[in-house]
Amino acid sequence: MTKTIKENLIGYLSIAPAILLIGGVGIIPILITFTYSFQYRVLTDPLNIHFVGLDNYIKLLTDPSFWEVFKNTAVFAILSMTVELFVGLTAALFMNSAKRYVGIIRTIILIPWAIPGIIIAYMFSFMFNDQLSVINVILEGLDLIDNPITFLANKHWAMFVVVVADTWKQFPYIALMLLAGLQTIPKELYESASVDGAGTIQQFFKITLPNLKGIILIVLLFRTMGAIRIFDIIYGITGGGPANSTATLLYKAYKYIFGDMNFGLGSAMSTIITLLIMILSFVYIRTLKTED
């Protein structure tokens, strides 16, 4: 018994620094934010901080602008995850089948992921700028359009631009994750399927996708969190415009906290985002859960 206690004590002491770090960086700020969400806490009125119960949540949920940014977040998340998964899977299949220059190909594909999000945002902002748009110059040079397209002044085009920018930033992560999954699939399965007369498409749906199910779960889980928490791309390209058409939940929380100096409403919005991520994570795990 003494030996067991000693071993357990050593184990707990070994993980104690990690637990303290997680608590200090993650758990404690979440608890503070949750506490603030029940308070009237406006920095321009510091002497009037007091408990308001669910007033901040009621104010948010009865505000039409909340549901507008909620819809924007949902649209962005669905579009970006769908496109990123398709592009990432295509890139993973390409890298997996490449026979030459494998290292160079993977390095090139990784470049967007290594660039900070705000830099990518400004890059795409310049590319789709209403006045100096590189894309418009190319389209006009190919005689595909007669007049420049005001990408960032149109709500549909603006959402398209931020989805493209986020896809370009994030697809390398998905590609690498799926590539790792592809390389664990035994080649004998494909050889046996070929002998049985299965074509490339049948092999993809009967062998590749089922064996990637666990990796796809992880990818969707992390990219759902990323899509809901999107900020830098929105901030750098559209600033939530035009007319709030690309503003998301986290961008709205940022505006409450740093624009209105209202930490109560901003904390309530942040708490809602956290709960939403937890619910979606649970749904993903239940839906795509494997026997393993």
Helices and strands as residue ranges (DSSP letters): H 2-22, I 23-27, H 28-36, E 39-40, G 46-48, E 50-51, H 55-61, H 64-97, H 102-114, H 117-127, H 134-141, G 151-153, H 155-182, H 187-195, H 200-203, I 204-208, H 209-211, H 213-228, H 232-237, H 249-254, I 255-259, H 263-287
